[in-house]
Amino acid sequence: MPALGVGQPAFDLVRDFEKAPRRFGEAWKFVKKLKQRHAELVEQSCDTLIADRGLDDTKLIELLWDDCGIKPVIGIRNLWKDGEETKLLDGQNNVVYDYQGNVYCYCMMTG
C-alpha cells in the first residue's frame, strides 16, 4: 500500500479525523463523508479501521466492509444486562460461551 503523502489532501484528511464523532451511532456518517471528500486516499491507503468498542455498530461495519472495502477491527460491546460472564450452552452440561462469542468446554472430571 502506498504511504499517505504530506500535502493538502493528507492535511485535510487529518483535519477531518480530528473532527470525527466521538458518539456511538454517528461514525458511519463520518466514514461516508470521508469517502466522499477523500475517495482516492481512502481507496489507495485504507485497509483497516481500528476503533474501540464504543463504535460497534452494524451500520458502520457494513459501510466499511461492503462499501469501502475497509476491514473493521472494532471490539464488541457487552450487551448482556444480567451481569453474567458466561452462559451455559443449551443442552450441554460443560460448554459455556461469553458475550464475545468465545466458547469454552470444561472437563466433567476435573472441572
ZADO-1210 file (C-alpha; in nm, 4 decimals, padded with zeros to 6 digits):
<atoms>
<atom x="00.0000" y="00.0000" z="00.0000" code="MET" pos="1"/>
<atom x="00.1268" y="00.3485" z="-00.0768" code="PRO" pos="2"/>
<atom x="00.2130" y="00.5687" z="00.2165" code="ALA" pos="3"/>
<atom x="-00.0038" y="00.8681" z="00.2877" code="LEU" pos="4"/>
<atom x="00.1812" y="01.1662" z="00.1407" code="GLY" pos="5"/>
<atom x="00.2244" y="01.5019" z="00.3082" code="VAL" pos="6"/>
<atom x="00.0228" y="01.7539" z="00.1147" code="GLY" pos="7"/>
<atom x="-00.3092" y="01.9334" z="00.1164" code="GLN" pos="8"/>
<atom x="-00.5263" y="01.6167" z="00.0721" code="PRO" pos="9"/>
<atom x="-00.3423" y="01.4434" z="00.3567" code="ALA" pos="10"/>
<atom x="-00.3718" y="01.7529" z="00.5755" code="PHE" pos="11"/>
<atom x="-00.7461" y="01.7699" z="00.5054" code="ASP" pos="12"/>
<atom x="-00.7797" y="01.4013" z="00.5913" code="LEU" pos="13"/>
<atom x="-00.6051" y="01.4515" z="00.9265" code="VAL" pos="14"/>
<atom x="-00.8179" y="01.7578" z="00.9998" code="ARG" pos="15"/>
<atom x="-01.1351" y="01.5605" z="00.9231" code="ASP" pos="16"/>
<atom x="-01.0215" y="01.2792" z="01.1538" code="PHE" pos="17"/>
<atom x="-00.9741" y="01.5328" z="01.4327" code="GLU" pos="18"/>
<atom x="-01.3416" y="01.6268" z="01.3855" code="LYS" pos="19"/>
<atom x="-01.4552" y="01.2623" z="01.3868" code="ALA" pos="20"/>
<atom x="-01.7590" y="01.1934" z="01.6030" code="PRO" pos="21"/>
<atom x="-01.6949" y="01.0506" z="01.9451" code="ARG" pos="22"/>
<atom x="-02.0520" y="00.9349" z="01.9985" code="ARG" pos="23"/>
<atom x="-02.1976" y="00.5971" z="01.9107" code="PHE" pos="24"/>
<atom x="-02.4164" y="00.5998" z="01.6002" code="GLY" pos="25"/>
<atom x="-02.2518" y="00.8918" z="01.4186" code="GLU" pos="26"/>
<atom x="-01.9356" y="00.7207" z="01.2954" code="ALA" pos="27"/>
<atom x="-02.0968" y="00.5779" z="00.9798" code="TRP" pos="28"/>
<atom x="-02.1944" y="00.9326" z="00.8735" code="LYS" pos="29"/>
<atom x="-01.8327" y="01.0386" z="00.9202" code="PHE" pos="30"/>
<atom x="-01.6985" y="00.7470" z="00.7122" code="VAL" pos="31"/>
<atom x="-01.9445" y="00.8279" z="00.4340" code="LYS" pos="32"/>
<atom x="-01.8353" y="01.1935" z="00.4350" code="LYS" pos="33"/>
<atom x="-01.4697" y="01.0905" z="00.4470" code="LEU" pos="34"/>
<atom x="-01.5167" y="00.8644" z="00.1437" code="LYS" pos="35"/>
<atom x="-01.6839" y="01.1462" z="-00.0499" code="GLN" pos="36"/>
<atom x="-01.4207" y="01.4077" z="00.0329" code="ARG" pos="37"/>
<atom x="-01.1108" y="01.1852" z="00.0144" code="HIS" pos="38"/>
<atom x="-01.2138" y="00.8963" z="-00.2108" code="ALA" pos="39"/>
<atom x="-00.8691" y="00.8482" z="-00.3658" code="GLU" pos="40"/>
<atom x="-00.6885" y="00.8378" z="-00.0298" code="LEU" pos="41"/>
<atom x="-00.9465" y="00.6039" z="00.1195" code="VAL" pos="42"/>
<atom x="-00.9277" y="00.3652" z="-00.1770" code="GLU" pos="43"/>
<atom x="-00.5473" y="00.3656" z="-00.2013" code="GLN" pos="44"/>
<atom x="-00.4384" y="00.3892" z="00.1608" code="SER" pos="45"/>
<atom x="-00.7055" y="00.2480" z="00.3900" code="CYS" pos="46"/>
<atom x="-00.7080" y="-00.1284" z="00.4500" code="ASP" pos="47"/>
<atom x="-00.8204" y="-00.1338" z="00.8117" code="THR" pos="48"/>
<atom x="-01.0040" y="00.0894" z="01.0542" code="LEU" pos="49"/>
<atom x="-00.9372" y="00.0283" z="01.4221" code="ILE" pos="50"/>
<atom x="-01.1786" y="00.1663" z="01.6798" code="ALA" pos="51"/>
<atom x="-01.2799" y="00.0932" z="02.0349" code="ASP" pos="52"/>
<atom x="-01.5993" y="-00.0931" z="02.1162" code="ARG" pos="53"/>
<atom x="-01.7922" y="00.2326" z="02.1571" code="GLY" pos="54"/>
<atom x="-01.8201" y="00.2384" z="01.7770" code="LEU" pos="55"/>
<atom x="-01.9507" y="-00.1188" z="01.7498" code="ASP" pos="56"/>
<atom x="-02.2378" y="-00.0513" z="01.5109" code="ASP" pos="57"/>
<atom x="-02.3714" y="-00.2810" z="01.2386" code="THR" pos="58"/>
<atom x="-02.4350" y="00.0084" z="01.0007" code="LYS" pos="59"/>
<atom x="-02.0747" y="00.1284" z="01.0376" code="LEU" pos="60"/>
<atom x="-01.9287" y="-00.2207" z="00.9952" code="ILE" pos="61"/>
<atom x="-02.1356" y="-00.2857" z="00.6813" code="GLU" pos="62"/>
<atom x="-02.0417" y="00.0526" z="00.5342" code="LEU" pos="63"/>
<atom x="-01.6716" y="-00.0027" z="00.5986" code="LEU" pos="64"/>
<atom x="-01.6575" y="-00.3556" z="00.4596" code="TRP" pos="65"/>
<atom x="-01.9277" y="-00.3635" z="00.1911" code="ASP" pos="66"/>
<atom x="-01.8989" y="-00.0117" z="00.0509" code="ASP" pos="67"/>
<atom x="-01.5370" y="00.0855" z="00.1186" code="CYS" pos="68"/>
<atom x="-01.3505" y="-00.2478" z="00.1305" code="GLY" pos="69"/>
<atom x="-01.2055" y="-00.1494" z="00.4692" code="ILE" pos="70"/>
<atom x="-01.1675" y="-00.4212" z="00.7335" code="LYS" pos="71"/>
<atom x="-01.3218" y="-00.3005" z="01.0603" code="PRO" pos="72"/>
<atom x="-01.1373" y="-00.4036" z="01.3765" code="VAL" pos="73"/>
<atom x="-01.3809" y="-00.2971" z="01.6460" code="ILE" pos="74"/>
<atom x="-01.4262" y="-00.4613" z="01.9841" code="GLY" pos="75"/>
<atom x="-01.7773" y="-00.5844" z="02.0530" code="ILE" pos="76"/>
<atom x="-01.9811" y="-00.4181" z="02.3284" code="ARG" pos="77"/>
<atom x="-02.1111" y="-00.6257" z="02.6163" code="ASN" pos="78"/>
<atom x="-02.4879" y="-00.6120" z="02.5712" code="LEU" pos="79"/>
<atom x="-02.5618" y="-00.8703" z="02.8397" code="TRP" pos="80"/>
<atom x="-02.7675" y="-00.6975" z="03.1077" code="LYS" pos="81"/>
<atom x="-02.7743" y="-00.9793" z="03.3641" code="ASP" pos="82"/>
<atom x="-02.4124" y="-00.9402" z="03.4799" code="GLY" pos="83"/>
<atom x="-02.3109" y="-01.2971" z="03.3982" code="GLU" pos="84"/>
<atom x="-01.9657" y="-01.3506" z="03.2486" code="GLU" pos="85"/>
<atom x="-02.0570" y="-01.6780" z="03.0764" code="THR" pos="86"/>
<atom x="-02.3742" y="-01.8688" z="02.9917" code="LYS" pos="87"/>
<atom x="-02.4296" y="-02.2418" z="02.9632" code="LEU" pos="88"/>
<atom x="-02.4924" y="-02.3621" z="02.6087" code="LEU" pos="89"/>
<atom x="-02.8435" y="-02.5074" z="02.5797" code="ASP" pos="90"/>
<atom x="-02.8465" y="-02.8863" z="02.6038" code="GLY" pos="91"/>
<atom x="-02.4872" y="-02.9051" z="02.7323" code="GLN" pos="92"/>
<atom x="-02.3501" y="-02.9561" z="03.0824" code="ASN" pos="93"/>
<atom x="-01.9924" y="-02.8478" z="03.0232" code="ASN" pos="94"/>
<atom x="-01.9941" y="-02.5918" z="02.7400" code="VAL" pos="95"/>
<atom x="-02.0224" y="-02.2191" z="02.8075" code="VAL" pos="96"/>
<atom x="-01.9851" y="-01.9035" z="02.5978" code="TYR" pos="97"/>
<atom x="-01.9267" y="-01.5352" z="02.6658" code="ASP" pos="98"/>
<atom x="-02.0661" y="-01.2169" z="02.5090" code="TYR" pos="99"/>
<atom x="-01.7739" y="-01.2006" z="02.2641" code="GLN" pos="100"/>
<atom x="-01.8633" y="-01.5407" z="02.1192" code="GLY" pos="101"/>
<atom x="-01.5791" y="-01.7345" z="02.2802" code="ASN" pos="102"/>
<atom x="-01.6804" y="-02.0922" z="02.3562" code="VAL" pos="103"/>
<atom x="-01.5268" y="-02.2933" z="02.6410" code="TYR" pos="104"/>
<atom x="-01.5530" y="-02.6649" z="02.7070" code="CYS" pos="105"/>
<atom x="-01.4813" y="-02.7861" z="03.0597" code="TYR" pos="106"/>
<atom x="-01.3785" y="-03.1386" z="03.1549" code="CYS" pos="107"/>
<atom x="-01.6558" y="-03.3037" z="03.3573" code="MET" pos="108"/>
<atom x="-01.3975" y="-03.4888" z="03.5681" code="MET" pos="109"/>
<atom x="-01.1542" y="-03.2122" z="03.6593" code="THR" pos="110"/>
<atom x="-01.3718" y="-02.9015" z="03.6099" code="GLY" pos="111"/>
</atoms>
